[in-house]
Every structure is written in C-alpha cells, then in structure tokens.
Amino acid sequence: MMYIRIDGDPKGKDRPRFARGHTYTPKPTKDYEKKVVEAFKDVYNDMLDGALEVSIDVYYKPTKSTSKKDRLLMLGGHIRPAKKPDADNIAKIILDALNGHAYEDDKQVVELTVKKFYAETAHTDVYIGQI
C-alpha cells in the first residue's frame, strides 16, 4: 500500500476554462496537482498496475472563531465538515494528478472512498493499494 500526505488546505478540481478557442486548466488546479505529484515523488517512484483501491482522508482545520466546545467535538470526530470542496472534486484533482506517476491511468481505480474530518492542521492523506 502506498501512502502520501499533502499538507495544506484541500483543493478540488476547478472546471476547465475557455479562451480564444482553446481550453486550459486554471492555475490553482495546476499548482495543487503539482503539489500532489511532489508529495508522491518524495516517497515513491514506482507505478502500480492492475486494479486499485484509493482512500482519501481530508482534514480541515477548525476556524479560529469556533467555540471550544465545538472545537472539541470537531477534533473528536463528532462534527464532520460538510463544506467545499466537494468530495468528488477532491478525488478528481488527486486522481488526475497521479496519472502517469502512481499508476498508468486513473481508470485502474475500481474502489474509491473520500472522507472529511477536522484536525489541528489541514492536510490530505491518500492511500493507494492493489486489489
């Protein structure tokens, strides 16, 4: 099983933009995809083949204005973040970024879970395993 950690606030895949007859990927999406690839390459350089399962755990930092009571409930997993970015967009940006690095193509992913939590520091944990 491969494990990578992406530090910082989670990012979802932005919609493609259109200008002067061509399509392009917005800079924030490109920057985050580059961050995902760097986190992967810091630990691994081999690609997985065959059917894969991917689990993505996203951690948001509670806001400073959160009450102590709510903060404890958040960090204890009793309150979960139902906020942007959407789980499907988080998965999309990570899976697309790892194409050609962790695996040949994200079509190999046959099982996918995305979970959102609160933690002291914002980060994303990605687990990739062969089935």
SESENU-510514 format. One record per atom (N, C-alpha, C, O): residue in one letter; atom name; x, y, z. Coordinates in Angstrom, 1 decimal. Atoms other than C-alpha are relative to their C-alpha. Layout:
BEGIN
[site A,CA,[X,Y,Z]];
...
This chain:
BEGIN
[site M,N,[0.8,-1.2,0.0]];
[site M,CA,[0.0,0.0,0.0]];
[site M,C,[0.9,1.2,0.0]];
[site M,O,[1.9,1.3,0.7]];
[site M,N,[-0.7,-1.3,0.1]];
[site M,CA,[1.2,3.5,-0.9]];
[site M,C,[-0.7,1.0,0.9]];
[site M,O,[-1.9,1.0,0.9]];
[site Y,N,[0.6,-1.0,-0.8]];
[site Y,CA,[0.6,6.4,1.4]];
[site Y,C,[0.8,1.3,-0.3]];
[site Y,O,[2.0,1.4,-0.3]];
[site I,N,[-0.6,-1.3,0.2]];
[site I,CA,[1.2,10.1,0.7]];
[site I,C,[-0.8,1.0,0.8]];
[site I,O,[-2.0,0.8,1.0]];
[site R,N,[0.6,-1.1,-0.7]];
[site R,CA,[0.4,13.2,2.7]];
[site R,C,[0.2,1.3,-0.7]];
[site R,O,[1.3,1.6,-1.1]];
[site I,N,[-0.1,-1.3,0.7]];
[site I,CA,[-0.4,16.5,1.1]];
[site I,C,[-0.4,1.1,1.1]];
[site I,O,[-1.5,1.1,1.5]];
[site D,N,[0.2,-1.0,-1.0]];
[site D,CA,[0.0,19.4,3.6]];
[site D,C,[-0.8,1.2,-0.6]];
[site D,O,[-0.7,1.5,-1.8]];
[site G,N,[0.8,-1.2,0.4]];
[site G,CA,[-2.3,22.4,3.5]];
[site G,C,[-1.4,-0.2,-0.3]];
[site G,O,[-1.9,-1.4,-0.2]];
[site D,N,[1.4,0.1,0.3]];
[site D,CA,[-5.9,23.1,2.7]];
[site D,C,[-0.3,-0.8,-1.2]];
[site D,O,[0.4,-0.8,-2.2]];
[site P,N,[0.3,0.9,1.1]];
[site P,CA,[-7.6,20.6,0.5]];
[site P,C,[-0.5,0.9,-1.2]];
[site P,O,[-1.0,2.0,-1.0]];
[site K,N,[0.4,-0.7,1.2]];
[site K,CA,[-8.4,21.7,-3.1]];
[site K,C,[-0.8,-0.9,-0.9]];
[site K,O,[-0.5,-2.1,-1.0]];
[site G,N,[0.8,0.8,0.9]];
[site G,CA,[-11.0,20.5,-5.5]];
[site G,C,[0.4,0.4,-1.5]];
[site G,O,[1.0,1.4,-1.7]];
[site K,N,[-0.3,-0.3,1.4]];
[site K,CA,[-10.6,20.3,-9.3]];
[site K,C,[-0.9,1.1,-0.5]];
[site K,O,[-2.1,1.0,-0.4]];
[site D,N,[0.8,-1.1,0.6]];
[site D,CA,[-11.7,23.5,-11.0]];
[site D,C,[-0.5,-0.4,-1.4]];
[site D,O,[0.1,-1.3,-2.0]];
[site R,N,[0.5,0.2,1.4]];
[site R,CA,[-13.7,23.5,-14.2]];
[site R,C,[1.0,0.5,-1.0]];
[site R,O,[1.6,1.5,-0.7]];
[site P,N,[-0.9,-0.6,1.1]];
[site P,CA,[-11.7,23.9,-17.4]];
[site P,C,[-0.5,1.4,-0.4]];
[site P,O,[-1.7,1.6,-0.4]];
[site R,N,[0.3,-1.3,0.4]];
[site R,CA,[-11.6,27.4,-18.7]];
[site R,C,[0.1,0.1,-1.6]];
[site R,O,[0.9,-0.7,-2.1]];
[site F,N,[0.0,-0.1,1.4]];
[site F,CA,[-12.2,28.5,-22.3]];
[site F,C,[0.4,1.4,-0.4]];
[site F,O,[-0.1,2.4,0.1]];
[site A,N,[-0.4,-1.3,0.4]];
[site A,CA,[-10.4,31.4,-24.0]];
[site A,C,[0.6,-0.1,-1.5]];
[site A,O,[1.4,-1.0,-1.8]];
[site R,N,[-0.5,-0.1,1.4]];
[site R,CA,[-9.8,32.3,-27.7]];
[site R,C,[0.0,-1.3,-0.7]];
[site R,O,[1.0,-1.7,-1.4]];
[site G,N,[0.1,1.3,0.7]];
[site G,CA,[-10.9,28.9,-29.0]];
[site G,C,[0.7,-1.2,0.6]];
[site G,O,[0.7,-2.2,-0.1]];
[site H,N,[-0.7,1.2,-0.6]];
[site H,CA,[-8.9,26.7,-26.7]];
[site H,C,[-0.4,-0.2,1.5]];
[site H,O,[-0.9,0.8,2.1]];
[site T,N,[0.3,0.4,-1.4]];
[site T,CA,[-9.4,25.0,-23.3]];
[site T,C,[1.3,0.0,0.8]];
[site T,O,[2.3,-0.5,0.3]];
[site Y,N,[-1.1,0.1,-0.9]];
[site Y,CA,[-7.0,25.4,-20.4]];
[site Y,C,[-0.4,-0.3,1.4]];
[site Y,O,[-1.5,0.0,1.8]];
[site T,N,[0.2,0.3,-1.4]];
[site T,CA,[-6.6,24.2,-16.8]];
[site T,C,[0.3,1.3,0.8]];
[site T,O,[1.4,1.8,0.6]];
[site P,N,[-0.3,-1.2,-0.9]];
[site P,CA,[-6.8,27.1,-14.2]];
[site P,C,[1.3,-0.2,0.8]];
[site P,O,[1.6,-1.4,1.2]];
[site K,N,[-1.3,0.0,-0.8]];
[site K,CA,[-3.5,27.9,-12.4]];
[site K,C,[-0.1,-0.7,1.4]];
[site K,O,[0.7,-1.5,1.7]];
[site P,N,[0.1,0.7,-1.3]];
[site P,CA,[-4.7,26.9,-8.9]];
[site P,C,[-0.1,-1.5,-0.1]];
[site P,O,[0.4,-2.2,0.8]];
[site T,N,[0.1,1.5,0.2]];
[site T,CA,[-5.6,23.4,-10.2]];
[site T,C,[1.3,-0.5,-0.4]];
[site T,O,[1.8,-1.5,0.2]];
[site K,N,[-1.4,0.5,0.4]];
[site K,CA,[-2.2,23.0,-11.9]];
[site K,C,[0.9,0.0,1.2]];
[site K,O,[1.7,-0.9,1.4]];
[site D,N,[-0.9,-0.1,-1.1]];
[site D,CA,[-0.4,24.2,-8.8]];
[site D,C,[-0.3,-1.1,1.0]];
[site D,O,[0.7,-1.7,1.6]];
[site Y,N,[0.3,1.0,-1.0]];
[site Y,CA,[-2.3,21.8,-6.5]];
[site Y,C,[0.4,-1.4,-0.5]];
[site Y,O,[0.9,-2.2,0.2]];
[site E,N,[-0.4,1.3,0.6]];
[site E,CA,[-1.7,18.9,-8.9]];
[site E,C,[1.5,-0.2,0.1]];
[site E,O,[1.9,-1.3,0.3]];
[site K,N,[-1.5,0.1,-0.1]];
[site K,CA,[2.0,19.7,-8.9]];
[site K,C,[0.4,-0.3,1.4]];
[site K,O,[1.3,-1.1,1.6]];
[site K,N,[-0.2,0.3,-1.4]];
[site K,CA,[1.9,19.6,-5.1]];
[site K,C,[-0.2,-1.4,0.3]];
[site K,O,[0.5,-2.0,1.1]];
[site V,N,[0.3,1.4,-0.2]];
[site V,CA,[0.3,16.2,-5.1]];
[site V,C,[1.1,-0.9,-0.6]];
[site V,O,[1.5,-1.8,0.0]];
[site V,N,[-1.1,0.8,0.7]];
[site V,CA,[2.9,14.8,-7.6]];
[site V,C,[1.3,0.1,0.8]];
[site V,O,[2.0,-0.9,1.0]];
[site E,N,[-1.2,-0.2,-0.8]];
[site E,CA,[5.7,16.3,-5.5]];
[site E,C,[0.0,-0.9,1.3]];
[site E,O,[1.0,-1.5,1.7]];
[site A,N,[0.2,0.8,-1.3]];
[site A,CA,[4.3,14.6,-2.3]];
[site A,C,[0.2,-1.4,-0.4]];
[site A,O,[0.8,-2.2,0.4]];
[site F,N,[-0.2,1.4,0.4]];
[site F,CA,[4.2,11.3,-4.2]];
[site F,C,[1.4,-0.3,-0.3]];
[site F,O,[2.0,-1.3,0.2]];
[site K,N,[-1.4,0.3,0.4]];
[site K,CA,[7.7,11.6,-5.7]];
[site K,C,[1.0,0.1,1.2]];
[site K,O,[2.1,-0.5,1.1]];
[site D,N,[-0.8,0.0,-1.2]];
[site D,CA,[9.1,12.4,-2.3]];
[site D,C,[0.2,-1.3,0.7]];
[site D,O,[1.2,-1.6,1.4]];
[site V,N,[0.0,1.3,-0.7]];
[site V,CA,[8.3,8.9,-1.2]];
[site V,C,[0.1,-1.2,-1.0]];
[site V,O,[0.7,-2.2,-0.6]];
[site Y,N,[0.0,1.1,1.0]];
[site Y,CA,[7.8,6.7,-4.3]];
[site Y,C,[0.5,0.4,-1.4]];
[site Y,O,[0.5,1.6,-1.7]];
[site N,N,[-0.3,-0.2,1.5]];
[site N,CA,[9.0,6.3,-7.9]];
[site N,C,[-0.5,-1.1,-0.8]];
[site N,O,[-0.3,-1.2,-2.0]];
[site D,N,[0.5,1.1,0.8]];
[site D,CA,[7.3,3.1,-8.9]];
[site D,C,[-1.5,0.2,-0.2]];
[site D,O,[-2.2,0.8,0.5]];
[site M,N,[1.4,0.0,0.4]];
[site M,CA,[3.9,2.7,-10.6]];
[site M,C,[-0.7,-1.3,0.4]];
[site M,O,[0.0,-2.3,0.3]];
[site L,N,[0.8,1.2,-0.3]];
[site L,CA,[1.2,0.3,-9.5]];
[site L,C,[-0.7,-0.4,-1.3]];
[site L,O,[-1.1,0.4,-2.1]];
[site D,N,[0.8,0.5,1.2]];
[site D,CA,[-0.5,-1.9,-12.1]];
[site D,C,[-1.2,-0.8,0.5]];
[site D,O,[-1.3,-1.1,1.7]];
[site G,N,[1.2,0.8,-0.3]];
[site G,CA,[-3.8,-3.7,-12.2]];
[site G,C,[-1.1,0.9,0.7]];
[site G,O,[-1.0,2.1,0.7]];
[site A,N,[1.1,-0.7,-0.7]];
[site A,CA,[-7.0,-2.8,-10.2]];
[site A,C,[0.5,0.6,1.3]];
[site A,O,[1.3,-0.1,2.0]];
[site L,N,[-0.5,-0.7,-1.2]];
[site L,CA,[-6.5,-0.3,-7.4]];
[site L,C,[-1.2,0.5,0.8]];
[site L,O,[-2.3,0.8,0.3]];
[site E,N,[0.9,-0.6,-0.9]];
[site E,CA,[-8.3,0.9,-4.4]];
[site E,C,[0.6,1.3,0.6]];
[site E,O,[1.8,1.3,0.9]];
[site V,N,[-0.5,-1.2,-0.5]];
[site V,CA,[-7.9,4.5,-3.3]];
[site V,C,[-0.9,0.6,1.2]];
[site V,O,[-2.1,0.6,1.0]];
[site S,N,[0.8,-0.6,-1.1]];
[site S,CA,[-8.9,6.1,0.0]];
[site S,C,[0.7,1.3,0.3]];
[site S,O,[1.9,1.5,0.4]];
[site I,N,[-0.5,-1.3,-0.2]];
[site I,CA,[-8.6,9.8,0.5]];
[site I,C,[-0.7,0.6,1.3]];
[site I,O,[-1.9,0.7,1.4]];
[site D,N,[0.4,-0.6,-1.2]];
[site D,CA,[-8.9,11.3,4.0]];
[site D,C,[0.4,1.5,0.0]];
[site D,O,[1.6,1.8,0.0]];
[site V,N,[-0.2,-1.4,0.1]];
[site V,CA,[-9.3,15.1,4.0]];
[site V,C,[-0.2,0.6,1.4]];
[site V,O,[-1.2,0.3,2.1]];
[site Y,N,[0.1,-0.6,-1.3]];
[site Y,CA,[-8.6,17.1,7.2]];
[site Y,C,[0.0,1.6,-0.1]];
[site Y,O,[0.9,2.2,-0.7]];
[site Y,N,[0.1,-1.4,-0.1]];
[site Y,CA,[-9.8,20.7,7.7]];
[site Y,C,[0.3,0.5,1.3]];
[site Y,O,[0.1,-0.2,2.3]];
[site K,N,[-0.3,-0.6,-1.3]];
[site K,CA,[-8.6,23.0,10.4]];
[site K,C,[-1.2,0.8,0.4]];
[site K,O,[-1.7,1.6,-0.4]];
[site P,N,[1.1,-0.9,-0.4]];
[site P,CA,[-11.4,24.5,12.5]];
[site P,C,[0.4,1.4,0.0]];
[site P,O,[1.5,1.8,0.2]];
[site T,N,[-0.2,-1.4,0.0]];
[site T,CA,[-11.8,28.2,12.2]];
[site T,C,[0.4,0.5,1.4]];
[site T,O,[0.0,-0.1,2.4]];
[site K,N,[-0.4,-0.6,-1.3]];
[site K,CA,[-10.4,30.5,14.9]];
[site K,C,[-1.2,0.4,0.8]];
[site K,O,[-1.2,0.5,2.1]];
[site S,N,[1.2,-0.4,-0.6]];
[site S,CA,[-13.9,31.6,15.7]];
[site S,C,[-0.9,-1.1,0.6]];
[site S,O,[-1.9,-0.9,1.2]];
[site T,N,[0.8,1.2,-0.5]];
[site T,CA,[-15.1,28.1,16.6]];
[site T,C,[0.1,0.0,1.5]];
[site T,O,[1.2,0.2,2.1]];
[site S,N,[0.0,0.1,-1.5]];
[site S,CA,[-16.1,27.7,20.2]];
[site S,C,[0.8,-1.2,0.5]];
[site S,O,[1.0,-2.1,-0.3]];
[site K,N,[-0.8,1.1,-0.6]];
[site K,CA,[-14.1,25.5,22.5]];
[site K,C,[-0.8,-1.3,0.0]];
[site K,O,[-0.2,-2.4,-0.3]];
[site K,N,[0.9,1.2,0.0]];
[site K,CA,[-17.0,23.1,22.8]];
[site K,C,[-0.1,-0.6,-1.4]];
[site K,O,[0.1,-1.8,-1.5]];
[site D,N,[0.1,0.5,1.3]];
[site D,CA,[-17.5,22.8,19.1]];
[site D,C,[1.4,-0.5,-0.5]];
[site D,O,[1.4,-1.5,-1.2]];
[site R,N,[-1.4,0.4,0.4]];
[site R,CA,[-13.7,22.6,18.5]];
[site R,C,[0.3,-1.5,0.5]];
[site R,O,[0.8,-2.3,-0.2]];
[site L,N,[-0.3,1.4,-0.5]];
[site L,CA,[-13.5,19.5,20.8]];
[site L,C,[-0.9,-1.0,-0.7]];
[site L,O,[-0.4,-2.1,-1.0]];
[site L,N,[0.9,1.0,0.7]];
[site L,CA,[-16.5,17.9,19.1]];
[site L,C,[0.6,-0.2,-1.4]];
[site L,O,[0.5,-1.3,-1.9]];
[site M,N,[-0.5,0.1,1.3]];
[site M,CA,[-14.9,18.6,15.7]];
[site M,C,[1.3,-0.9,0.0]];
[site M,O,[1.4,-1.8,-0.8]];
[site L,N,[-1.2,0.8,0.0]];
[site L,CA,[-11.5,17.2,16.6]];
[site L,C,[-0.2,-1.4,0.5]];
[site L,O,[0.6,-2.3,0.2]];
[site G,N,[0.4,1.4,-0.5]];
[site G,CA,[-13.2,14.2,18.3]];
[site G,C,[-0.7,-0.8,-1.0]];
[site G,O,[-1.1,-1.9,-0.8]];
[site G,N,[0.7,0.7,1.0]];
[site G,CA,[-14.9,13.3,15.1]];
[site G,C,[-1.6,0.0,0.1]];
[site G,O,[-2.2,-0.7,-0.7]];
[site H,N,[1.4,0.0,-0.2]];
[site H,CA,[-18.4,14.1,16.4]];
[site H,C,[-0.7,1.0,-1.0]];
[site H,O,[-1.9,0.9,-1.3]];
[site I,N,[0.5,-1.0,1.0]];
[site I,CA,[-18.9,17.1,14.0]];
[site I,C,[1.0,-0.2,-1.2]];
[site I,O,[2.2,0.0,-1.1]];
[site R,N,[-0.8,0.2,1.2]];
[site R,CA,[-17.7,16.4,10.4]];
[site R,C,[-0.3,1.2,-0.9]];
[site R,O,[-1.4,1.7,-1.0]];
[site P,N,[0.1,-1.2,1.0]];
[site P,CA,[-17.1,19.1,7.7]];
[site P,C,[-0.9,-0.4,-1.2]];
[site P,O,[-0.5,-1.2,-2.0]];
[site A,N,[0.8,0.1,1.2]];
[site A,CA,[-19.9,19.3,5.2]];
[site A,C,[0.1,1.3,-0.8]];
[site A,O,[-0.7,2.1,-0.8]];
[site K,N,[-0.4,-1.2,0.7]];
[site K,CA,[-18.2,22.0,3.2]];
[site K,C,[0.8,-0.2,-1.2]];
[site K,O,[1.2,-1.3,-1.5]];
[site K,N,[-0.8,0.1,1.2]];
[site K,CA,[-16.4,22.8,0.0]];
[site K,C,[1.4,-0.2,0.3]];
[site K,O,[1.9,0.2,1.4]];
[site P,N,[0.4,0.5,1.3]];
[site P,CA,[-14.6,21.5,-1.8]];
[site P,C,[-0.8,-1.3,0.1]];
[site P,O,[-0.6,-2.1,1.1]];
[site D,N,[0.7,1.2,0.1]];
[site D,CA,[-16.9,18.7,-2.8]];
[site D,C,[0.9,-1.2,0.0]];
[site D,O,[2.0,-1.2,-0.6]];
[site A,N,[-0.8,1.3,0.0]];
[site A,CA,[-15.7,15.1,-2.2]];
[site A,C,[0.4,-0.4,-1.4]];
[site A,O,[1.6,-0.9,-1.6]];
[site D,N,[-0.3,0.4,1.4]];
[site D,CA,[-15.9,14.3,-5.9]];
[site D,C,[1.1,0.8,-0.7]];
[site D,O,[1.9,0.3,-1.4]];
[site N,N,[-1.0,-0.9,0.6]];
[site N,CA,[-13.8,17.3,-6.9]];
[site N,C,[1.4,-0.2,0.7]];
[site N,O,[2.4,-0.1,0.0]];
[site I,N,[-1.2,0.3,-0.6]];
[site I,CA,[-11.2,16.4,-4.3]];
[site I,C,[0.6,-1.3,-0.6]];
[site I,O,[1.8,-1.3,-0.9]];
[site A,N,[-0.5,1.2,0.7]];
[site A,CA,[-10.9,12.9,-5.7]];
[site A,C,[0.5,0.2,-1.4]];
[site A,O,[1.5,-0.3,-1.8]];
[site K,N,[-0.3,-0.3,1.4]];
[site K,CA,[-10.8,14.2,-9.2]];
[site K,C,[1.4,0.6,-0.1]];
[site K,O,[2.2,0.2,-1.0]];
[site I,N,[-1.3,-0.7,0.2]];
[site I,CA,[-7.8,16.5,-8.7]];
[site I,C,[1.1,-0.9,0.4]];
[site I,O,[2.2,-0.9,-0.2]];
[site I,N,[-1.1,0.9,-0.4]];
[site I,CA,[-5.8,13.9,-6.8]];
[site I,C,[0.2,-1.1,-1.0]];
[site I,O,[1.3,-1.4,-1.3]];
[site L,N,[-0.2,1.1,1.0]];
[site L,CA,[-6.5,11.0,-9.2]];
[site L,C,[0.6,0.5,-1.3]];
[site L,O,[1.4,-0.2,-1.8]];
[site D,N,[-0.6,-0.6,1.2]];
[site D,CA,[-5.8,13.2,-12.2]];
[site D,C,[1.5,0.3,0.1]];
[site D,O,[2.3,0.1,-0.8]];
[site A,N,[-1.4,-0.3,-0.2]];
[site A,CA,[-2.5,14.4,-10.7]];
[site A,C,[0.9,-1.2,0.0]];
[site A,O,[2.0,-1.1,-0.4]];
[site L,N,[-0.8,1.2,-0.1]];
[site L,CA,[-1.3,10.9,-10.0]];
[site L,C,[0.1,-0.9,-1.3]];
[site L,O,[0.8,-1.9,-1.3]];
[site N,N,[-0.1,0.7,1.3]];
[site N,CA,[-1.9,9.7,-13.6]];
[site N,C,[1.4,0.1,-0.5]];
[site N,O,[2.0,1.1,-0.6]];
[site G,N,[-1.4,0.0,0.5]];
[site G,CA,[1.4,8.6,-15.0]];
[site G,C,[1.1,0.0,1.0]];
[site G,O,[2.2,0.0,0.7]];
[site H,N,[-1.0,0.0,-1.1]];
[site H,CA,[3.1,8.7,-11.6]];
[site H,C,[-0.2,-1.2,0.9]];
[site H,O,[0.7,-2.0,1.0]];
[site A,N,[0.3,1.1,-0.9]];
[site A,CA,[1.4,6.3,-9.2]];
[site A,C,[-0.6,-1.2,-0.8]];
[site A,O,[-0.5,-2.3,-0.3]];
[site Y,N,[0.6,1.0,0.8]];
[site Y,CA,[-0.4,4.4,-11.9]];
[site Y,C,[-0.1,0.6,-1.4]];
[site Y,O,[0.0,1.8,-1.7]];
[site E,N,[0.0,-0.4,1.4]];
[site E,CA,[-0.7,4.5,-15.7]];
[site E,C,[-1.2,0.9,-0.3]];
[site E,O,[-1.1,2.0,-0.9]];
[site D,N,[1.2,-0.8,0.2]];
[site D,CA,[-4.3,5.8,-15.7]];
[site D,C,[-1.0,-0.2,1.1]];
[site D,O,[-1.0,-1.3,1.7]];
[site D,N,[0.9,0.1,-1.1]];
[site D,CA,[-7.0,6.5,-13.1]];
[site D,C,[-1.2,-0.9,-0.3]];
[site D,O,[-2.0,-1.1,0.6]];
[site K,N,[1.0,1.0,0.3]];
[site K,CA,[-9.3,4.1,-14.9]];
[site K,C,[0.3,-1.3,0.8]];
[site K,O,[-0.6,-2.2,0.9]];
[site Q,N,[-0.4,1.1,-0.8]];
[site Q,CA,[-7.4,1.5,-12.8]];
[site Q,C,[-0.7,0.0,1.3]];
[site Q,O,[-0.7,-1.1,2.0]];
[site V,N,[0.6,-0.2,-1.3]];
[site V,CA,[-9.2,2.8,-9.7]];
[site V,C,[-1.4,-0.6,-0.1]];
[site V,O,[-2.3,-0.1,-0.8]];
[site V,N,[1.3,0.7,0.0]];
[site V,CA,[-12.1,0.4,-9.1]];
[site V,C,[-0.7,0.2,1.3]];
[site V,O,[-1.9,-0.2,1.4]];
[site E,N,[0.7,-0.2,-1.3]];
[site E,CA,[-12.8,1.3,-5.5]];
[site E,C,[0.6,1.4,0.6]];
[site E,O,[1.8,1.6,0.6]];
[site L,N,[-0.4,-1.3,-0.4]];
[site L,CA,[-12.7,4.9,-4.1]];
[site L,C,[-0.8,0.5,1.2]];
[site L,O,[-2.1,0.4,1.2]];
[site T,N,[0.7,-0.6,-1.1]];
[site T,CA,[-13.6,6.5,-0.8]];
[site T,C,[0.7,1.3,0.3]];
[site T,O,[1.9,1.5,0.2]];
[site V,N,[-0.5,-1.3,-0.4]];
[site V,CA,[-13.3,10.1,0.3]];
[site V,C,[-0.7,0.3,1.3]];
[site V,O,[-2.0,0.3,1.4]];
[site K,N,[0.6,-0.3,-1.3]];
[site K,CA,[-13.8,11.1,3.9]];
[site K,C,[0.5,1.3,0.5]];
[site K,O,[1.7,1.7,0.2]];
[site K,N,[-0.4,-1.3,-0.4]];
[site K,CA,[-13.7,14.5,5.5]];
[site K,C,[-0.1,0.1,1.6]];
[site K,O,[-1.0,-0.4,2.2]];
[site F,N,[-0.2,-0.1,-1.4]];
[site F,CA,[-12.6,15.3,9.1]];
[site F,C,[0.5,1.4,0.4]];
[site F,O,[0.9,2.1,-0.5]];
[site Y,N,[-0.7,-1.2,-0.5]];
[site Y,CA,[-11.3,18.1,11.3]];
[site Y,C,[1.2,-0.5,0.7]];
[site Y,O,[1.3,-1.6,1.2]];
[site A,N,[-1.3,0.3,-0.6]];
[site A,CA,[-7.7,18.2,12.6]];
[site A,C,[0.6,1.3,0.4]];
[site A,O,[0.2,2.4,-0.1]];
[site E,N,[-0.7,-1.2,-0.4]];
[site E,CA,[-5.3,20.6,14.2]];
[site E,C,[0.7,0.7,-1.2]];
[site E,O,[0.9,1.9,-1.2]];
[site T,N,[-0.6,-0.5,1.2]];
[site T,CA,[-3.6,21.0,10.8]];
[site T,C,[-0.7,-0.5,-1.2]];
[site T,O,[-1.1,-1.7,-1.3]];
[site A,N,[0.7,0.4,1.3]];
[site A,CA,[-5.2,21.0,7.3]];
[site A,C,[1.0,-0.9,-0.8]];
[site A,O,[2.2,-0.5,-1.0]];
[site H,N,[-0.8,0.9,0.8]];
[site H,CA,[-3.9,18.1,5.2]];
[site H,C,[-0.9,-1.0,-0.6]];
[site H,O,[-2.0,-1.2,-0.3]];
[site T,N,[0.7,1.1,0.7]];
[site T,CA,[-4.9,15.2,2.9]];
[site T,C,[0.9,-1.2,0.0]];
[site T,O,[2.0,-1.1,-0.3]];
[site D,N,[-0.7,1.3,0.0]];
[site D,CA,[-3.9,11.6,3.4]];
[site D,C,[-0.6,-0.8,-1.2]];
[site D,O,[-1.8,-1.0,-1.3]];
[site V,N,[0.4,0.8,1.1]];
[site V,CA,[-4.0,9.4,0.3]];
[site V,C,[0.6,-1.4,0.1]];
[site V,O,[1.8,-1.6,0.3]];
[site Y,N,[-0.4,1.3,0.0]];
[site Y,CA,[-3.8,5.6,0.4]];
[site Y,C,[-0.3,-0.7,-1.3]];
[site Y,O,[-1.5,-0.6,-1.7]];
[site I,N,[0.2,0.7,1.3]];
[site I,CA,[-3.4,3.5,-2.8]];
[site I,C,[0.5,-1.4,0.2]];
[site I,O,[1.7,-1.6,0.5]];
[site G,N,[-0.4,1.4,-0.1]];
[site G,CA,[-3.4,-0.3,-2.8]];
[site G,C,[-0.5,-0.8,-1.2]];
[site G,O,[-1.5,-0.4,-1.8]];
[site Q,N,[0.4,0.9,1.0]];
[site Q,CA,[-3.6,-3.1,-5.3]];
[site Q,C,[-1.0,-0.9,0.5]];
[site Q,O,[-1.0,-1.4,1.7]];
[site I,N,[1.1,1.0,-0.4]];
[site I,CA,[-6.7,-5.3,-5.2]];
[site I,C,[0.4,-1.4,-0.5]];
[site I,O,[-0.4,-2.3,-0.3]];
